[in-house]
């Protein structure tokens, strides 16, 4: 983000707007994937407007697992990115391979 601060003000604003759009899109995609993953296995009947106890507990457990999984994947991705950046910096440093 340091390089963003070096941009002119109008480009910083444009960058931040694009970043917000990407974050919104990612949030919507995560929600859509959560619904796809948890609806079919958990919701078995449409006899009432509300979920029965077993459906509700299934959805809660499924959603919890899904959120934990996406958080774990995000952490692993961040770790991988940090490692790649460190390797690139080491290679760019004088005497690096």
Secondary structure as GFF3:
##gff-version 3
##sequence-region A 1 97
A	DSSP	alpha_helix	2	5	.	.	.	ID=ss1
A	DSSP	alpha_helix	9	42	.	.	.	ID=ss2
A	DSSP	alpha_helix	53	92	.	.	.	ID=ss3
###
